[in-house]
């Protein structure tokens, strides 16, 4: 059975292990994009199994390892060890958290020249808690979110955890950012970033946690950010 699932031309997703986040079970997911130059852009790497590594190697050389926000970093060291020639790209605040890793670049509001022809990006700033970089793969018209949209199935969390998840606004059909994070944003700053994301007019949406969408992505994102209205 294949580990990588095609999500459009030159883009794949892969499901990783479930990890505990403050006692809540969080599934992990990564995105892999083959750049026009042939190198691979690996967003939020998951645990690197031998099966996954073989599939990745068959697609091309790993060129860039991406942390979209400072809590998406668990497996970056593992991937760097397996692919020492790949460049590590840190989200804002991660370099202080992972002093054991040597980063080659800091992600911001404009795409690195290495992937600018294929991928656009926006820095969703305005929060004192955490900044996230949102990406857009042009060829597949896919927007890629880490935690700004969490879209769990209603039965993913059990018992009282399910009640808290619904109150937190991270349960489908549209999900959203956790309430405690939403409260840390300057809304004017976040709205400006959201306007740029919506201008991409994505058709598909991938997020790290929860159910993805392949259709009407722009409307899905707008509803997921209803807290900014």
N, C-alpha and C positions, 0 to 999 in steps of 0.2 A: 504494500500500500504506500502510495506517495505521501511524503511529509509536506511537500510544497503544493499549494493549490493555486492554479492560475486565477488571477483576478482581472485579466485583461492583457493587452499586448505589453510584453516586457515587464510585467508586475506579478508578484506572487505573494501569498500570505502563508504563514505556518503557525500552528498552534503549539504552545509550549506547556510546561507543567503549571498546575495551580499552586500559587504561593499565598501565604498568610499575610494580610495587611491589616494590622490592628485587630487580629482575630477573625477577620472576614476572608473567605476563600476567593481569591482573585485569579481568574485564568490569565495566561500571558499569550501574547500574539506578536509576531514580528512581520514586517513587510520587507520584501526584497525587490529591488528595481534594477534592471539591466540598463545602464546608461548607453547613450549612442556611441560612446567610445569603446564599449565592451566591458568596462569595469562594473562591479556590483556595488550598489548602495544598499546598506543593510540598516534598516530602521528598527530601533529597540530590540536588539538581538535576544533571542530566547536561548535556553539551554542547548548546547551544541552536541547532539548525539552523532554517532558514526553514520547513521542513515541520513540525517539532515546534511551533514558535511559532504557526503558523497553526492547528493543532489545539488547542493550549492556549487561544488567544484565542477560539476558538469555544465553549469550555466556560464561560468567565466571566473575571472579573478576577483576576489573580494578587495574592493578599493577603499570603501568608506564605511565606518561604523558610527552610527548616529544615536545620540541620546536626546530624545525630544524634550524631556524635562528632567529635573534633578533626582527624581525617584525612579527613573527608568535607566538603570545602570548595572543591574545584578550580574549580567553575563558578559559585560564588555571586556573584562580582563581575560576571560576564557577564550573569547573570539580573537582578541589581540594576540594571545599566545599561539593560537592555531594559524593566524594569518598575520605574521609580524610585519609584512609590507603594507598592511591596511592602515589608513589614517583614522585616528580617533577624534571625534568631534563632540565637544562638551556643550550641553545646554547651560544657560546661566545658573551659576551657583554650584555646579557639579564638581568643578576642579577643587574647590575647598573641601568637598565631601569625600572625594576619591583622590587623596594625595598619593596613593600608591600607583596611580596611572599617569602616564605622560601624554597629555592631549596635544594634538597637532593644530587644533583650531577651536574657536568659540563661535557657536551658532548665534545668529542675530536675525535682523529684519530683511536681509537680502541674501539670495542664494550664493553659495560658493561658486566661483567660475568653473569648478570641476563638474558641477551638475546643473548649472544655470540653463543650459540648452534644453534640459529634460524636465527639471523640477523647479517650481517656484516655492517660496516660503514666506510666512508672516510670523512675526514675533507677537504673541498675545501677552503683552505686558500690562501694567496697571495694578498688579497684585503685590502686596508686600510679602506674601507667602511663597509664591512660586511663579515662574514664567515658563510658558510652553511655546515651542516652535511648531507651527502647523505647516504641513507640506502639501503640495499639489503636483501630482504626476500628470503632465499635460496629455500624453498619448492616450492614456486610459481615462482621463477626466476624473481622477480619483483624489479626493481630499483625505488626508491622513491625520488623525487625532490620537493623542495618548489618553489624557484624563480630562480634557475639556469637554468631551462627550463620553460618558459611560452609559451603556445601553443594555443592561442586564435583562434577561427573560424574567418574567414575574415569579417563576418557581426556582430561580437559581439559588437564592438565599432562603434558608429555612427558618421557621418559627419567628422569634423576635427580631432576628437579623433581617428577615424579609420586610418586616414592618419598618425598621429603621432605614433600610435601603429605599423604600418607597417614599418615606418622609424626606430623605436626603435628595430625592429627585434624580436617582440614577437607574431607575427601572423603566423599561420600554413602555410604549412603542417608540418614544423619541429620546428618553433619557436626558442627560445633561451633565454638567460639572457638579460635584458634590456641594451641597449647600454651604458647608463651612468654608470651602474655597471661594465660592461665589461672593460671599460676604466680604472678602478681602480686596475686591477689585474696585478701582476707580472706574465707574461705568463709562464715562466719556472716552477714556483710553481704550477700553475693551470694545466699545461700539465702533471706534475707528478701525481697529484691527478686523473686527467681524465684517465690516463693509468691504474690506479688501478681499477677504476670504469668499464672500458671496459673489463678488465680481468675477471670480474664476468660473462660476456657474458649474460646479461639480455635478457629475451624474452619479458617481459612486462615492461611498464614504466607508473608510476603514477606521476602526478605533481599536485600542489595545484590549479593551474589556467590554465584552457584550456583543450584541448582534449587529452585523454590518448591513449595509444596504447597497444594492446595485442599481437602483432607479430613483429618480427624483431627489438626488442628493442635495440640491440647493434648498429645496423645501424642507427636507429632513434637518439640515443644519439650522435653518431659520427657527424651526420649532424647538430644536434642542437648546437654542440660546434665547428662549422666550423670557428668561430672567433678565435680559438686557433691555426688554421693551420699556 
